[in-house]
């Protein structure tokens, strides 16, 4: 998606994240395995490498303004992606992503693995920050404003290490 700022078109991401409350979403689609790592975790710019079932990408995300932030994504040769992932110094997130259609919208439900095992979140990408959408019955608490639930922060401070999480 693009946003016009000062006469220039800029790629942006507008998304909201929610915890998933139950298992009723399961069985709708086959999930895809994702491993992603972070080359830069600077608050001004996050640089992510992602390997997803035989393809690789590099994503650069800028500092956000609410739920809106600049995002640029580029395909990489798989071999390059694997080598760059190895440079991430263990700052990894592993998950299985399920894409689910609900009321004409695509939701991405992520089942986290390894140090974030047990965490299940749903994301929806929007065209506008104030856009309304119907909520699936398995949608729980919105965690968009809680930066702990950003994937980069889950790589740095995994969910299983949070107090009270088992």
N, C-alpha and C positions, 0 to 999 in steps of 0.2 A: 504494500500500500504506500502511497505517497502523500506528502503534506507539503503545501506551498508555504515557504518561509522566505520573506524578502525576495520574492521572484524566483527562488530556486526550489526545485522539487527534491524532497528529502524522504527517504524510506523511514517509516515509523511502525512501531508495534503498539497496539492498544489491546491489552488483555487483562482479564480478571481471573483470579485463582480462588478455588474453594476446596475445602475438605470434602471427602466423599463419605457418606453416612452409612451406606449399606452395600450389599452385594448384588442388588437388582440390575445393575448395569452389565453384569458379566454375561458372557455368551453371545453378545451382539456382534462382536468382531474379533478377529485374531489380532493379537498384539504384535508389535515390532520392537525388537531389542535395540536399546540405545545405550551407548557409553559416551559420555562427554567429559571433557576436561577443560581447565581454564589456564591459559597462558598469561593472562593479565586479570587481576581482580581489583584493580584501581577503581574507586567509586565513580570516577569520571568516564571510564571506559572499561568494559569487560570484553575479553577476547576468548571466545569459546571454540574448541574443536569438537566435532561430533562425528561419531561413526554410527551409522544406522543401517544395518542389514546390507552390507556391501557397498555403501556409498559414504563419502566423507564431505564435510563442509566446515567452513570457517565463518564464524559470526562475530561481528563487532557490535556491541550495544553501548550506547551512550547513556549519560545520566538522564533519568526520567523526570518528567514533570507530572506528578500524580501517576496515572496509569498509562501515560503516553511517553514513549521514549524512541530515540532514533535507533534503527537496527539495519545492518547491512549484512547480507549473507551471500557466500560464494561457494560454489562447488570446488572440491579438490580431488586430485587423484587419490584413490584409496591408500596407496603406499605412503604418500605424503601425509595423509591424515593420521595414519598409524604412527608414523615417526613423530609428528607434532604432538599427538596424544601422549607419547612417552616422555615428552618434555614438560608435561604438566605437573610433575613433582607430586603425584598422588592426589592432586585436587580433582577428584573424579566423582561423577554421579552416574550410577547405573540404574536403568529403569526399563520397564516394558510399557510402551505407549499404545493405547487403544483409541481409535477414532470412532466416535459415536454420533450418529445423526439424531437430533431431538428437535422436533418442531421447526424443521428447516434450518437448523444451525448445527455446525460441527463442533463437538466437544472433544477435547483430548484428555483422556483419563490416564494418568501416569501412576503405575505401581512401582514404587521405589524398591531397590534391592540393596544388598550389602549393608553399609553403615546407616542407611536410611530405610531399611526393611520395615514393613508395616505401615509406612506412610503412603496414603493414596490421595492424590489431588486431581481435580478437574480444572481445565482452563478453557476459556472461550476467548477468541480473538474478535474484536469489534471494529467497526468502521468509524465510530465516534465514541468519545469518552462517556457521553451521557446516554448512550444507546440502551434501550430496554430490550429484554429477552425473556422468554419463558424459562422457568427453572425446572430441570428434571427432578423426579421424586427422590433421587439418591444424592442430591446436592445438599451440602451442609454449610457450615460456617464459612463466610468469606474471609480469606487470609491475604488478600491482595495488599492491604496496608502493612502487613507484618513482614518485614524484610527477611526474617529468619527462613521463610518459606521460598525465597528466591533460590533457584537451583545453584547459583554461585555460592550462596551462603550455606546451602546444604552440603556442598563440597568442602567448605572450610570448617563448618560446625555441624556435623551430621546429626540427624534427628534422634538417633538412638542415644546420643550423649546428652540430650536435653533432660533436665530434671523432671521427674515424674513420668517419663516416657518408658514404656517397657515393650 
